[in-house]
Amino acid sequence: MPRVELNIQAPNFTLNDFNGRSVSLSDFTGQKNVLVVFNRGFF
């Protein structure tokens, strides 16, 4: 199993929300965030 580094800054990225507006990770600087990722390869 690969070693996981903790407490490192995530790279900035931009995605569209459900309304088609661009949202960047940097928009949430200074706030507590949770990023949830669903791997569609497993059912």
C-alpha positions in Angstrom: 0.0 0.0 0.0 1.4 3.4 -0.9 2.4 5.8 1.9 -0.1 8.6 2.4 1.2 12.0 3.4 -1.0 14.0 5.8 -1.5 17.7 6.3 -0.3 18.8 2.8 -2.1 21.5 0.8 -4.3 20.3 -2.0 -3.6 21.7 -5.4 -6.1 24.3 -6.6 -8.7 23.1 -9.1 -11.8 24.4 -10.8 -15.0 22.4 -11.6 -18.6 23.4 -12.6 -21.3 23.2 -10.0 -24.8 21.8 -10.7 -25.8 25.2 -12.2 -22.8 25.3 -14.6 -20.9 28.0 -12.6 -17.2 27.6 -12.1 -16.1 26.9 -8.5 -12.5 26.7 -7.4 -11.0 25.2 -4.3 -9.4 28.6 -3.6 -12.9 30.1 -3.2 -13.0 28.3 0.1 -9.6 29.5 1.5 -9.8 29.9 5.3 -12.9 27.7 5.6 -13.0 24.1 6.7 -13.7 21.8 3.7 -14.6 18.2 3.0 -14.0 16.7 -0.4 -15.9 13.6 -1.1 -14.8 11.5 -4.1 -16.8 8.5 -5.3 -14.9 5.9 -7.3 -17.4 4.7 -9.9 -15.2 1.7 -10.7 -16.5 -0.2 -7.6 -20.1 -1.1 -7.0 
